[in-house]
Amino acid sequence: MLLRVLFSSLIIFLVCAPIFSQLDLKQKAQLVGIQVDEKPGASENEKLTDISFIFVDKPSAYYHNYKDGVLTIDFYDAQMGEEKLPDITQAPFSGSTIGIDKIDVNKDIEGMQPLFKDIVRVTLPVLQGLDIDFTMADDFNVVTLSTVWTKGGKLAEKSKKTTTKKYTWMWITGGVVGATTATILYFFLQPNNGTVVPPDTTWNPNPPVLPDRP
């Protein structure tokens, strides 16, 4: 009887495993607030606008894409809060669209099972005629988009920085793999092909030679 129960449990697990692998069971962070802070820049023509996205809990990752005058930010493992969020109309942006989506993060990896993630997507069209630069950083459950921009001219100096935690684990894994590979190659490239030579433990019936008496 016990074997029959165990066998049935194994069959159920094998059937349901591919289904569970497609589900995103991670707890979702909630986007509950947006705060905009405007201040003067380093020169007369430059302005600074910081937009803080406030979450309950924290997204597992975030990344941005700036193309054709539109800045898009995706927050992974996130969902909308119950309260309506304000529209972002402060320069350098002409408005904002905030919505939810679900994407398969494994879609470009051949042979991998689908892994769907819930994301919150923020779309920010940039006003025409502006030169803009931006960075992103997070502090606990707040992710801040910091922009510096000017109208009718060029920024004196662009930071060209992008802060995101999406690929941090890849760099850490790569470092560990590299160190391990280097260690293995070191031992195998030794003259004895990495073989550890034990000390000579052959038994010698003769007593050890004692030093001469002074």
Secondary structure, DSSP 8 states (H G I E B T S, - for coil): -HHHHHHHHHHHHHHHHHHHHT---S--EEEEEEEEEEEE-SSTTEEEEEEEEEEES--S-EEEEEETTEEEEEEESEEE-SS------STTBS--EEEEEEEETTTTSTT----EEEEEEEEEEB-TTEEEEEEEEEETTEEEEEEEEEESS--S---------TTHHHHHHHHHHHHHHHHHHHHHTSTTTT-----------S--------
